[in-house]
């Protein structure tokens, strides 16, 4: 009899896991709170082991059809005068794609083999010695062999099975907002940043559609906001950037016309264990490194490959499978989370750090730091050595 697996989350980690589990003969259901695939988001990249996983999935060409690959990135002053310039592709890894486009690619290659249920979520998980009974918000009740939480930083599965979010999600004191705007700066594939104390605002062209992504990073401690109330988040962003120069006010005026809007804290998820009985966590739900690390997609894709492979290799011994998955992924996660500590230089809060940050970026193209900034992510991204399951 096929093992039945319920995956919560249809962004990247969930569909990637569904791909491998379906290939290994598992019966897979993916449940997603949103009524459809979520639009928007920033560009994500593949490098190191994640690129190897994508090759093993046979999806390199499909992803390349949506490739963005950021061109040069410039830092400017409030009058758009150049302060620093990074080389083309500096942040793009081996292959770059918008998060929403990657989600669509993964959904299209799995929707015929896995069952997708949108506009619903898990309400209760009750485990016994033979399986897991799951109750849904819709009122439905179903039984599975395993439940996987691949539902992001604010994981519903983690809250139900492991405890309240505040026990595991650790805010770094910074916030991020991203949404789509017209390419009014005529950036093409390039990006531009402007920085003030505790605030960074940027605009990055997305050449596949002639639009751009407006991005905002700012430092703040203990913001009180409802993460499901978009209107209040937009007001908070407008208030925070009300006196910020450059093209900031123009981008804020475009916010209400954006088809997508993302706002959240930069928080890392740190847990002693990613599994509890027949429930296991994957991707950001288990170990969110924050977008500052540039490793969230890699952790999701590599983790999905390893988790599915171990479940397949260990048959019904899910405890061993979960343990081996965690042993394989822990060193990668640890190094990825360390990389995010550079946020204090990305959004400097003192005048000395602001000066030094600008000086560092201006000198980087001609210094050994450029090589370090490229080599270190590649080394971290290659931490996991893939087994042939």
Secondary structure by P-SEA (a helix, b strand, c coil): cbbbbbbcccccaaaaaaaaaaaaccbbbbbbcccccccccccccccaaaaaaaaaaccaaaaaaacccccbbbbbccccccccccccccccccccccaaaaaaaaaaaccccbbbbcccccccccccccbbbbbccccccccccccccccccccccccccccccccccccccbbbbbbbbccccccccbbbbbbcccccccccccccccbbbbbbbbbbcccccccccaaaaaaaaaaaacccccaaaaaaaacccccbbbbbcbbbbbbccccccccccccccccccccccccaaaaaaaaaaaaaaaaaaaccaaaaaaaaaaaacaaaaaaaaaaaccccccccccaaaaaaaaaaaaaccccaaaaaaaaaaaaaaaccccccc
